[in-house]
Amino acid sequence: MDANIWSNELIELFIVVGNKRANSFWAGNLQLNEELHMDDPVDKRITFVIQKYKEGRFRKTCFLFNTKEELNKALCAAVVKPDVLETMTLLFSGADVMCATGDPVYSTPYLLAKKAGQRLQMEFLYHNKFSDFPKYYNTHSECVSSPDSSESSFLCEFLYKVSFNASKPFTEKKLKEECDRRWCTLESGFLSYYENDKATTPNGMIDIGDIICLVIHKADNFLSTGAIFTFEIYLLSERVFLFGAETAHSQRKWARAIAKRFVPLVAECLLDRDYDVIGQLYYKDCHNLDHWRKGWFAIEKSSLHFHLELENTQEGSVHLRRLQELTVSSVIQNGEKIDVLLLVEKGRTLYIHGHTKLDFTVWHTAIEKAAGTDGNALQDQQLSKNDVPIIVNSCIAFVTQYGLGSKHIYLKSGNPAQVKELLESFQKDARSVKLRAGTKQLEDVTDVLKCFLSRIDDALLTKELYPFWISALDTQDERERVRKYTAFIQTLPPVNRATLAALIEHLYRVQKCSEINHMDPHNLAKMFSSCLFQTKGQTSEEVNVIEDLIINYVQLFDVNEDQVKQMETENSFITTWKDTQVSQAGDLLIEVYVERKEPDCSIRIRVSPVTEAEELTNYLLGIKNIIPNKDDMWTTFEVIENGELERPLHYTENVLEQVLHWSSLPDPGNAYLVLKRFLAADAVKLYNERNTQGSVKAGYLKYKEEPSKLLSGNKFQERYFVLREENLLLYKDMKSSKPEKVLPLKSLKLYLGTYMDIDFICFFSRDCSFLMRQKYRNHSDIRPPAGKARKQSITKNPKVGGLPLIPIQHEKNNLKERSLEPWQQVFSVAYSSAPDVPD
């Protein structure tokens, strides 16, 4: 301590207050078992002093004041009196030493004491002008801060430390070789680490304000000293610090104290969570897709909690195991490529990215882990939006699509090796498993479903309720028995209840086709009773219970008449489709989405080499029981370029031929078909009727060629176009006399659609729709003729085609022979004054 501070007034202050009087405040709440003893070790004495004076853990509670304003008012009254202990009590209970007094001249407590001639009060206030103690006063008759509940304002302890750059990631070997034991302190917004507890100069300091992410790990048994409990600190400068404590309590204490200092008060609700990762990210959601904003996020078990900027103070959350989509994509922002994580949950879509590549990787890894399967409990599986495990939904959907008409479905056994492999894939990441006909056998999928239900930690119907299910059979009246079953179902955990509803609906659907598949309710019950109850073998009572559930599905789950009719309609379409198409050579199995690209909106169907777009559209409308309004036009759209380009298929267009062209795309997996309303059909038809064929069109258009040959980069640029004598001429500008390129229209296959990432849209613009007229030159009608009978069957000639169609790769020589192969060189033309187009 600096000897120069010992003035006569300060010495007098110590004498007047005295140790006994001071302890009446500082140790006012000290319990007998917390007292310090003469033979206590040095580290315990240091801890006690910190707790007593730094943290104020044992201070006398000040119950007389409910607000800080009342404390400040009492302080102003106390400083003009000689009792310094009263001033000390108020100041260290949360009063502001620099509070406003209301006097324009004597505006601080110090000046009031000076005015009153209170030398000792002045001395005390002078030495404590920078003191900042937590509030310790009564609010709503309860103490806001207590020795047990308040977070420590000062920490010091030996911790293990490793630091590294983003270019040299953390490894177990690095921890063993470079982990040092350092004396660490947390004070005044800085985490400092010293060579030992005697050192006065720190080896380094971390500004808490620079932290963007904090990760808390479980026990890591790396060091010879035993397990250490680690946490990682990520800085905006891409520096990473790993600290390890010798106990889990110490680890959590440090992590919480650090988080409290870099997470703002508006997001303090996150601090109450038992988080593993907490920090700041950039985000945007469906409310504002134009601008990235900052938000605070925390991962707790399988939930992502967040507080978003510029929104209300309520905390939001995403249940990560219920995500319908979890994907990473790259975007260009300010000329720099960044990774963006897309999270889609029922009712919410969220895009997030980090400050740096390193912290994004940390969040991405943590979110993927939290969104994955964690154990064998039903609620710990990856779930659909209806709280049904994805593995159950996927197996049910596959069997419904391809097994309703299969004889003795669920009786046949699959290949044990294939079943084991598929089950492990689901358990690793159910969201990424796609069941495709041709790659997965029906019997393997049915066995996976039964194996999964047999191996979950508790039976789907729960072992606790087993005697109740069985005893219900003693009730002879069927209505009363169903009422009991309903009561049992309501007592099941939510995930069990949702899963049981989905499974029994599926079995009800299967038995509805028993004339084809020979699986009546009794046969199905025999197959599922042992796995639903998780008993060895099966008893007649268990079988009877499951049979009851299947037969009475409509009553048990309150299914309305329209839903039953819809199910019967779907069954009819599916079984009829199987009967007419399953043996047809040359068919292709494709996936089509209805209205939007979401997992629950997809239908997998077989398409023959002669299927036209109208037939496909009619079939999909039928299977989804969609009855278009009189003025509505529904059609099948082709979507490519990651969803950025789309066009409606002409009703006479061959679907299979178009799908096969996708193999020449840079990324064929991004192309898909979607059935939806064609909102601008009438506008297109009207334009085609008004325009003649021989006119000349000219004007400036936005243009892009892929791969770019004439233009730099890969962006739309303005060029002057002229359509003359069935040629499309491209000029640099209106003054140019020689075109840069001449494109014969007969050699082109035009792609008519929308480009979503630009402000101007090409599809229906007045000055580029002439290109569309060229497409429909010989059949300008975009709707089927009014008197033409709608096609209901997709099958024209079951004998057409004899070669396998998957996969097909175009030969490079064939591409060269064609002047402009579709998709090899896509010309996207946009006009800045285009009218609205359908979503």
Order of alpha helices (4+ residues) and beta strands (2+ residues): alpha-alpha-alpha-alpha-alpha-alpha-beta-beta-beta-alpha-beta-beta-beta-beta-beta-beta-alpha-beta-beta-beta-beta-beta-beta-beta-alpha-alpha-alpha-alpha-alpha-alpha-alpha-alpha-alpha-alpha-alpha-alpha-beta-beta-alpha-beta-beta-alpha-beta-alpha-beta-beta-beta-beta-beta-alpha-alpha-beta
